[in-house]
Amino acid sequence: MGKIAFVFSGQGDQYPGMGKDIKEKYTVAAEIYNMCDRLRPGTSDMCFNGTEEELKETKNTQPCLFATELAAASVLKEKGIVPSAAAGFSLGEVAAATFVGIFDNETGFSLVCKRGELMQREAEKFDTSMAAIVKLTSEKVEEICGKYQNIYPVNFNCPGQITVSGLSSEMPAFASEVKAAGGRAIPLKVKGAFHSPFMKEASEAFEKEIEKAEKENKIKNGNITLYSNMTATPYGSDVKTLLSKQICSPVRWEKIIRNMISDGIDTFIEIGPGKTLTNMTKKIDNEVKAFTTVEYLAEVEQCQTY
């Protein structure tokens, strides 16, 4: 086996009951959930027993996914699976930054809680939404977006799939034009126009939160290479800019995966409750290995080495 990368999922993969099995089975996972409950009471209960509607609220989605992802990554690490690199999709980048050591667990969780609150606050100012566009090239989607004042291409996921954000009032006409061009617009389970100019104020406010952590000496050099959503390349020293500006900037996921592969990564483990990133990775390059956390944990448990 070559090099392994952990890729931490973003909003949309959450579901009621996520993470309950690993908390019950692994002490290290329970410790993560307990830490989150100390800082934000009720987080684990919301993961395990919350409704789909509750988990769809950004202020809830982000801390709940962070807790589940960090717990899952910690289990793999305890089993001896340590990646050569990591990346996270949107909020997953905060979980990834925490896992690689840029933030300690408490700081990372506190930041993601604030991030979720800020992004929800901005989302509530406007009636906005997101949709995944499939069966069209990125260039064609960008061309169609250019005809609308408030629709933006924001997540460059994989070949034939790009996500857009914008005003809900413009989405039906946009979706009709996508359909006429041979594509399809699939609404996402999020409330807000993330990674678009609609999130500019949230980005600026989050930058101040990271600045506080910086002044308190709570930002360290990571011990594992972390790839940025904004640049698709490994982090330098400017954590504040990269993590704050990504809130209102496109996620260049396909480029991240291709750059990781060029840098020698051949095995990707999706850290989180779903399989969205696993499916994207296989569409980007079907020669690499891509697993969900559950799949990989099952393989590890069957191996007597661990």
N, C-alpha and C positions, 0 to 999 in steps of 0.2 A: 504494500500500500504506500502511496505517495503522501503528500501533505493533506491534512484535514483542515477545513474551515467550519466554524460555527456561524450560522446565519440566523439572526433573531427576527421573528416575524413582527408585522405591524398590525394596525387595527383592521378588523374585519374577520379575523380567525377566532375571535372569542366565542365561547359558548358556555351556558350554565353547567357547572360541574367540572370545568377544566382544572386540572392539577390535583384534584382530590385524591386520586389513586397514588400519585407519587408522594404526596404529603403523608399518607397513611403508611406507605411502604418504606420510606427513606427518612432517617433522622435529619440528614443535612437539608432536605427539602422542607421538613417541618420547621427547622430553625429559620429558614428564609421567610416562610409565611408568618411565623411568630414575630419576627423583626418588623415585618410590614404592619402587622396588627398593632404593635406597640406605637408605631408612628402614625398610623391611620386605622383606628379601630374599625373592625368589621370587614377589612379587605378580604381575608380568606373566606369568610362566610359569603361574601358577595360572589367570589369566584365559584364557590361550590353550590350555593343555593340561590343566587340572584336570578332574576328573570332576564330573558333575552333583551327586553326593553331597557332594563336598568344597566345591563352591560354595554348597551349601545351608546350610552351617554359618555362622551369623551372624558369627562372628569372621573368616571369610573373605569372605563375601558383601559386607560393608560396605566394606572397603578395596578390593576388586576392582571393585565398581560405581563407587566414588568415582573410582578411577584412570581407568576407561573414560569416565565422564561428563565429568570435567575435561579429558581428552584431546580428546574430541569437541567440547566447548564452545570449547576453545582453537583448534581447527582452524577453526571457524566465525568466531571473532573475527579470526583471521589473514586470513580471506577477506573481511573487511570487514563481517561480520554482527554488529552489536552491539545487543543488546536494550534496550528501554526499561524492562523489568521482568523479574524472575525469581522462581521459587518452586521448591521441591523437596519431593517426597513422602517424608516420614519421613527416612531417611538422606540422601535427595536434597537435603534442606534444608541439610545441612552442605556438600555439594558446591556448591550454589547460593550459600551464604554465602561460600565461598572464591572462587568465580568473580567475585562482585560486589565483592570486595576487603575484606570484613570480616576475613578471615584471609588470610595469605600461604599459598602452596601447601603448604609444609612443615607449617605449624601446622594447617591444615585436615585434611591427611592423617593427621597424628599424632592429632588429636582423633577422627577417624572410626575409626581403629584401636582406640583406647581405648573408644569407644562400642560397637563390635562385641563387644569382649571383655566389657564390663560387661553388655551385654544377653544375651549367650550364658550368662554366669555365672548370671544370674537365671533364664533359660529352663531351665537344667539343674536348678534346684531343684524344679521342678514339671513334671508331664506335661501340657503345654499345647499348644494349636494355634490356628490361625486359619482362617476360612472366609469366602468372599465370598457374600453372600446376594443373589440376583437375583429380579426379578419381584414384589417387595414394596416398599411404601413404607417410608421411614425410620421413620415412626411405628409401623407394624405390627411391624417388626423390633424396635424398642425395647420395644414391648409384650410380645413373646415373650421377649426377654431378661430382662424384669422378673420372669419366672416362675422364673428360674434364679439360684442364688446366685453362680455363678462364670462367667457368660457376659456379656460386655460389648460394646455397640456401639462401635466404635473408629474406623473410617474411613468418613466420609460422602463417598463417591466421586462419584456422579452419580445422576440419577434412576433409580430401580429397582435400585440397587446400593449396598450397605453392607457393610462388613466387620466381623466379630465376632471377639473373642479370648476364650479361656477354657480351663477344664480339659477335657482330651481325654475324660475319663470322662462329661462332661455333653453333649458334642457330638452323639452319636448321637440322643439323645432330642430335643435342640434341633432337629437337622436334620429329624427326623420331623415335628415340629410345624410347622416352616417349610414342609415339603412339603404338609402337610394344609391350610395356609393359602394354597396356590397358588404358593409360591416354591420355590427350589432353593438348597441349600447346597453350594458348591464349595470343597473343601479347597485351601489355598494352600501353595506350596512354601517354607514357612518353619517353623522350629522354635522356637516361643515364642508367648506371648500379648502381643504388642507393643501399645503405646499403651493398656494397661490397668493397673489397680492392681498386677498381678503384676510390673510393671517399676518400682515405686516406688523401690527401693533402687538400681537402676541409674541412675535419674534423679538421685537425690541424689549419687551418686558422680561422675556426669558433670558435675554442677554444680561440683564441686570442681576438676575438670580444667579447665573453662573459667575458673574463678576464677584458677587458676595462670597461664593465658595472659593473663588480664586484668592481673595483677600484673606480668607481664613485658612489658607494653605491646604485646601481640601482637593486640589487637583494635582495629580501625580503623573509621571511618565508611565504609560501602560507597559505591561510585560509581554503582550502579544500584539502583533500588527493589527491595527484597526483601519478599515477602509471607510472613507467618507461618502455619505449620500450626495453631497454637493459636487465633489471633485472626482469621485470614483477611484481615488488614489489613497494610499496610506496617509494617516494623520501626520501632521507636523506638530508644532507646539501650540498653535492657535485653536485650542479646544473651544473657547468661548464663541469665536466667529463661526466655526463649522457647525456646532450644535444649535446655535440660535438661528442662524440664517437659513438652515435647512427647513425650518418651519414654514417659510414663505418661498422656498425655492424647489425646483423639480428634484425628484429622486432618480438618480441615474443608475438604476439597478442592473440593467443588462450590461452596462459598461463595467460596473463593479465586478460582476461574475466573470466577464471576459478577462478583465485585468488580473483577477485572482488566478484564473486558469493559466494565463501567461506567466504568472509568478510561481507556478508549480503546484497549485492546489488541484487535486483530482478527486477529492471526496468532500461532499457538502452535507452537513447535518443541520437540519432546520430545528432551531430551538424555539419551541412554542407549541400551542395546542392544535395547530392545523397543518396543512400540507401545501399551502399556496406557494411558498418559496421553493419547495421541492419540485412542484410542477413547472414553475418558471425556469428553474435551473435545467431541467431535462429538455425544455424547449430551446434554451440558449445553446446547450451542447449535450447531445445525448450520449456522448462517449464517457462523460464523467459519472461518478457514483453520487447519488443524492438520496438521502434518507430523512424521514421524520424522526423526531425524538423517540417516539414510541417504538418504531421499527428498530432503531439503532440500539436502544436499551434492551430490547428483546434479544438482539444478537449478542450483546455484551453479556447478558445474564446466562446465555447458553455456553459462553466460552469459559472454560475452566481456568484460563490464565488470570482472570480477574476475580 
